[in-house]
Amino acid sequence: MRERILGFFPRLKEIEDTSLLDSVIEVWEDVLEMTVFAIDDLGTRKIPFTLLITELVKNDVANTTFVEHVNEVTEAALLLAASLNRNDAGLERDHVIAAANLHDVGKLLEYSVVDDKVVQNESGRKLRHPFLGAAIAFRRDLPLDVIQTIFGHSKELADEKRSLLCKVINRADFFFFHPIRDLLSTS
Ligand SMILES: [Fe+2]
């Protein structure tokens, strides 16, 4: 399974801290054991990257897949972090990759499939994917800033409480989400 996960998320191979990489892979393995989706579904449109857009376009899904979204956020976060580091931000590249890669891992636990449609399940409605992902990550040996980013990248955490890493992933995430949402909701 490890090689499949690395195949879906190629930037993971650039994590230099091997124990951090192992922990990231363990989180994916944990979640893939619990989710209704198979690993083969990961790179397909079976898993929407957001149900908010799905609702907007009347249960058709956005063309961007879950894996594409995660990888796009990782690219944007790396660019933003590099720029900030030129200004002495001190962001650790390994942490940027790990946090971007795992920020939406909880979505695999937030979704269920009913009548061939992906819907938000009770865990998703009551806890949402940021908490679900952070809860799994907390059981593994990940830096607290990475776990905070999973928990706080969306609306669960006020901006002033976010670490710089968490802000970077929040901005990278919404850099894509808002324009795609607006595009699809007006088309
Ligand atoms: Fe996201």
Residues whose N, C-alpha, C, O or C-beta is under 5 A from the ligand:
A	BS01	LIG	D104 D173
